[in-house]
Amino acid sequence: MTIDFSALPSGLVKDLQAARPVFWANPQRSEDPALQTVVDGRSISLADVRAAQARFDRFALLLAQLFPELKESAGHIESALLPAPAMQRSLGLPSSAGALWIKADHGLPVAGSIKARGGIHEVLEFAESLALEHGLVTLDGDYTALAGPAARALFGQYQVAVGSTGNLGLSIGVMASALGFRAAVHMSADAKAWKKARLRARGVEVVEHTGDYASAVAAGRREADADPHSYFVDDERSLSLMLGYSAAALHLQRQFNAAGVRVDAAHPLFVYLPCGVGGAPAGIAFGLRQLYGPHVHALFAEPVQSPCFLAEMLSHGASVYDFGLTNRTEADGLAVPQASELAAEAMRALLGGVYTVADDTLFVDLYRLREAEGLQIEPSAAAGFSGPGMLTGTDAGRTYLKQHGLDRTMARATHLVWTTGGLFVPQEEYARFAERGAALATSGR
Ligand SMILES: *Cc1c(COP(=O)(O)O)cnc(C)c1O
């Protein structure tokens, strides 16, 4: 498509096109505490967030049975909330600017990434609808019955398919095959070899496509549409995915309460969310907004070559290619050329802003995190860490703080960086990431 560049801030567009890091504040962000969010003509609210959580709860006993790693959490797929004072020092963020915390989704069991939330939720919702329809369970019944022969026979008649850069395929493929579905994951040819191998080891069919993520999705969708027993998880337009992610807000609120972290007018919350197609960060931002109103400021982080969400917010329907960018990045979870329209619609009045990150910075921050906090993440998951610096250290970021009257409350602010993946990255591969970051860090980048 052609973009009317004259309607956009010229400095921002210049930096964006040159793949320099930018901070963009959303001029349409609403402060309304009763803000209504409408997607696809449907109004969504806290009740939908709670419904997604209730679905996870109904399946918990079954999941504890299917996945030994969920025994300890009684079938709940959740991650830690961690204070990160050493990383805060490493980033040079002064305590006068608030406190740094990490939401450690890089350690989420079963899927090893944030996709455990949305992807698994959608598979569970599909399985539940089939089981209810066939009278195998009732909503208040015992879902461990779904491990029995009748349910396995039913699920075995269906295929669950998805297009994925890797992590979504991992979460959906693993859960679908554990429940007894046939599972097919359509991947772009450049998806990481270990992700394909891990899926194949679980009996998931991996279909490789030349071309980028969007074309893998399109091919998967076409194939599934032709088969009435195939259910396609559509990352670009799925509300179930988004609501699965949104349930994270409820657990986080309990963790904040337990840790004594407050979120209110005097204690703003900044959440830094790595963004690919936008479903995960939008779901979480939506969930948090339902709990904390305008006191939560959601900031999406994207690679300088793949800022699809920013492209969409600047010009509806635009892709990163329309800005002359390549969509080439080592952050494979974020290598998406075009944002989800559903996520963009949900975020129009809710999003604080978007900033972009150079790949080198991802590796440096990945390395720093290991040195400072002993945490191992993948490159995509490092995108949040440059957020506090972009917010407090750029003109556009400081303008955002001033406009929202936040410059006076920063000492009491919480900066929550969402680390979105890493658990299953093979050690040799992680070692290469960290070495690359170490070399860049010591060369005084
Ligand atoms: C998928 C993914 C994201 C972003 O999720 P989207 O829904 O694509 O925006 C972030 N980090 C990692 C590691 C991911 O796999």
The ligand as a Gaussian input file, in Angstrom:
#p B3LYP/6-31G(d) Opt

LIG

0 1
 C        5.348000     -14.199000      20.218000
 C        6.356000     -13.570000      21.051000
 C        6.233000     -12.235000      21.439000
 C        5.129000     -11.310000      20.990000
 O        3.850000     -11.836000      20.872000
 P        2.885000     -11.358000      19.688000
 O        1.557000     -11.861000      20.046000
 O        3.413000     -11.960000      18.414000
 O        2.978000      -9.873000      19.637000
 C        7.223000     -11.734000      22.244000
 N        8.267000     -12.466000      22.641000
 C        8.410000     -13.756000      22.304000
 C        9.594000     -14.522000      22.793000
 C        7.466000     -14.346000      21.483000
 O        7.610000     -15.624000      21.137000

